[in-house]
Amino acid sequence: MDGAPALGEFISAYRTPIDENEQFFFNKNSIAEQTSSVPGAAYIDKICDFFNKHYIRGELYMEFVKQRCKTTAGRLCSYCSKHDWRSPKSFDGIPAPYPDYEKLPKYHYKDVFDTSLLSEDNTVREIDDFLPRARLKKNFHNGSVSLEKPETIERFCNEYIVEEEHVRGYLNHLLTLQRTSTVRQNQRTKDKNTRKTKGYEQYDWKTIASTFENMNKLYVEELNKYLVHHKLSLLGKKNDKIRRIMAHVALERNDAERPENEGEEDGNSEDESVDECDSESDDDDDEVVAFVDESDSETEVPVNTPAGSTRTRAGRLSIPNSRYLNWLA
């Protein structure tokens, strides 16, 4: 509140890897469509409209004003029309406190029956017009009240009927929040500039690409460093680039962990299998009848295997004749 860090420096949240345009609560078009079609949408709109027409919201309060809809909407709503005042209406509402300057230097507010709902120019009084906390915050930000100018504090105390010690205490609080916000902003700017000048080699990409959360902490400019270095596509949004980098890092890790002679052994065994099968089957009429999907392990499909062919895992056929190998590419 009021720029305070609250729990932001102690709690971290995890973001979904789904793109924002695919998320319901981040898609304005979907929200606009759903708000009018979901069950109860009309009732929720009715309640919100009632609050907007009948309630006054200040910084530290919310007040219901009966028949305020006549002022905000120009006419009485259905509720106010059916629920009129049960007793004679003696006044238009309860006014907010107003300072009694005649009793200065003592701080007092006027009696409620002597306080008007209108300002000096006969217009409706502004919300929080004499609430010390709200006015002090506003005056602090526009520079009309400052700890370095004691006369401004004294003037504020007399105008809004509040003790000087409370004004100074809240000014110190606002000043602390302002300084803290400035420090954090400068630190964010410094970190951003550091990231911009950071080179590709200074990132531990294998560790960063291990989780989506780590990748999501990087700026798009940082992700582009990896893509440019490995000559990958720069197209797409941030989530697209994150998936592309994670896939590329995973492929490089798999290639690095694979034994060097694995490819040679596989090639030799495949050649031996092909030679052996070719010697057993010289018939040019050998045909591939079917391929069984590896993922459909529960379905049994009858397959006529060519002469010399062997069935591998999950029903995949290993074709011995070299003239069928191009079909598997």
N, C-alpha and C positions, 0 to 999 in steps of 0.2 A: 504494500500500500504506500502511496505517495513516493514511489521510486525506491522503496526499501527492498533489499535483496530477498527478504522473506526466506523461503526454503529453496530458492533457485540455486544456491551454492552448495546445498547439501543433498539434494535429491536429483537424480537423473532419470529420464524416461527413455524407453526404447521406441523407436519409430518402426512402423511396418514397412517392409520392402516394396509394397505396392505403390505404384505411381499415384501422385495426388489427384490426378484427373480421373483415376479409377476408384477412388475412395468416395463413399457417399457424402460424408460430412465436409469434404473439400471440393465438391463439385457443385457450383452454384446452380447450374441448370437442373441437376438431379434434385437438389433441395427444393427448388421452386416447383418442380413437378410433384414431388412427394408430399409437400406440405398441404397441397390441396386435395390429395387423393387418399392419404392414410386415414384410418378410422379415428374419429375424434378431432380432426383438423378444424372443422367448423366450430366446435365447442371451445377449443383452445384460442382460436381467433376472437371469439366472443368475449372470453375472459380477459385477454390482453387489451381488447378495445375498451372494455369496462374500466380497467385500471388506468389506461391513458386518459380517459375522459373524467374520472372522478377522484384521482389521487394526485396529491402534490408531493413531489420527491425533493427533499433537501439533502444536504450532505450527511446529516446525522438523524434524519427522521423521514417518515412517509406518513402522510395524513390523508384520511378519507374526507372528502367534502361532498355532502349530499347536494344533489341537483347542480353540481358543477358542470355537468354536461350541457346545461343551457348556455354557459359561457364559452366552453370549448367547441361545442358542435352547433350552437345556435338554436337548439331545441332540446326538450326533455327526452330522455331515452324511455324505453318501455318500462324499465324497472322503476325509475323515479316517477313516472306517470301513475303507476299502480300503487306506489308506496309514498304517499304524501306525508307531510308532517302530522303527527298525532296530536301535538299541542300547538298552541299559537306560536308562530315564528316571531321571536323577539329581536333577533339580529341575524345578519347575513353569514356570520361565521366567527370563529375565534381568531383574532389577529395574533401574529407573531410578536414577541416582546419588542418594545421600543424604548430607547433610553429616555430617562427623565433628566434633562440637562439643567433644570431649575434647582436640583439638589446637589449639583457639583459644589465642592470636590468629592462629596460622597457619591458612590456609584449605586444608582437605583434605576429600576425600570418603571414605566408608567403602569397604573392600574389597568387591568384588562378592559374595563368598561370605558376607560378614557383613551384607549388606543384605537387608532383607525386602521381599517383594511387598505386604505389608499395612501399614497405618498403625497407630498406637498403639491404636486402638479395634478392631483386628482386622478392619477392612474393607479392601476393595481400594483401593489408593492412587489419588488423583486424578491424572489426566493432567496433566503439566507442573507437578506440585506443588512442585518445587524448581528449575524452569528460571528463571534470573534474568530473562531478557528478558520472558517471559510474565507472571511475578509482578509485575515492576516496572511493566509497562504497566497491569495491573489495579489495583495500589495507587495509581498516579498518578491514574487516573480517579476512584477513590473518595476521593482526598484524604488517604490515610494516609501518603504519602511526598511531600515537597515540598522544593524547593531552599531555601525560606525557613526550613525547620526542619532544621538539620543533625543533630539527634538522631535524626530519623526515617531519615535516610540511613545513619547509623552502625548503627542497629538492623537495617536491611534488609541491610546488608553482612554482618553477623555471622550473620544467620539463613539467608541464601542463599549464603554463601561466595563473595563477589565483591568485587573491589577497588573502592574508593570513586570513583576516577577514572572507571571505566567506568559506574558508576551515575550520576554527575553528567553525563557525556557523553550518556547516553541520555535522561536527564531534560531536558536542554537541547533535544535533538532532539524529544521529545514536546511540549515547551512551544512550540517553533517551529511545529510542525504545528498545535497548538491555536490559536495566534494567527493563523496563516494561514487556517485554517478559519473563525475568527470574522470576519476581515476580509472574506473572500469572502461569507460569509453576510450581513454588514451591507451589502455592496455590492449583493448580489442584492435585498435588501429595499428598499434605496434606489432601485434601478432600477425595481423593480416599482411602488413608490409614484409615481415620476416618470411611468411609463407610464399609470398610472391618471388622473393629473391632466392628461395631455397631450390637447390638443384635436384635433379632426378636421383642421383646417387645417394643423397642424404636421407632418403626414405627407406624404411625397412618394409618393402612392399609385401613380402611373404607374410609377415606378421599382421600388417594392416589389412591385407586381403583375406585374412582368415575368417573375419566376421563382417556382416553387412553394417553393423553399428560403427565399427572403426572406419570403414570406407565412407560412411555417410557424414563423418566429421570433417572430411576434407572438402575444400572448395572445388568448384568446377575447374578453376584454373590449375589446381594441383592434379586433378584427374587427367587433364589434358597433357600434362608433362609425361605421364606414363604412356598415353596413347600415341603421342608424337614420337617418343623414343622408340617404341616398338612398331611404329608405322601402322597403327590401327585406326579404324574409322573414328572420326570426331562427331559423327552425326548422332542425334538423339538427345534426350534430356539427361539429367544427372543420374537417375536410376538406371537408364540404359547404359551409360558409361561405366557405372559401378559393376553391373552384371558382366559387361564385356571384359573389364579388367580382372574380375575374380575368376572368370572362365579361363582367361589367358594365363594367369598365375597358376591355376590348378593344372593346366596342361603342361606348363613348364616344369612344375614339381613332379608330375608323373613321368615325364621324359627323363628327368634327372635321377629318379629313383629306379628306373628300369635298368637291369643289367646290360652291359655292352654287348655280350654274346647272345642275348636273348633273340635278337632278330636273326642272327646267323643260324642259330639252332632251329628256329622255326622254319627258316627258308630251306635248310637242309632236309629237315624231316618232311617238309611238304614236297620237295623234289623227289625224295626217296619214295614217298607214298604215290606220287604221280607215276614215276617210272615203274613201280611194282604193279600198279593197277593197269598201266598201259600194256604191260607184258601179258597180263591175264586177259585183258579185253581189247581185241583189235577190231571189234565190230563198230563200223561207222554209224550204225543205226541206233546206238545207245541214246536214250532220250531222258531228259529230266521231266518227270511226271508232275511233281509238286514240291513246293517248299512249305514247311510247317513253321508257322510263326513262333518265335522263341518265347514271346511273352504269354502265349495262350497254352500254358502247360497242362490245363485241365481238360482240354478238348483233344480227343483222339481222332486223328485223321488218317485214314488208310493211304499209304503211299507205296507205290511200286518203285523200288530203287533200281537203278540201272545196274548192269553187271559190273562188279568190281567196286561199286560205291559203298561207302560205309555211313551209318547213321551216327551223328554226334549228339551232343547234349541238347535236350529239349526238342528233339526231332529234326534238328538241322541236318541237311544232307551234305556230305563231303564228296564233291564230284571229282573223280580221278582224271578224267580226260581234260587236257589243257584247252580244248576248244570251248569248254563251258566256263572257264575261269573269268572271262570278261563279263559274264552275267552277274557276278558277285560284286563287281566294283561299285 
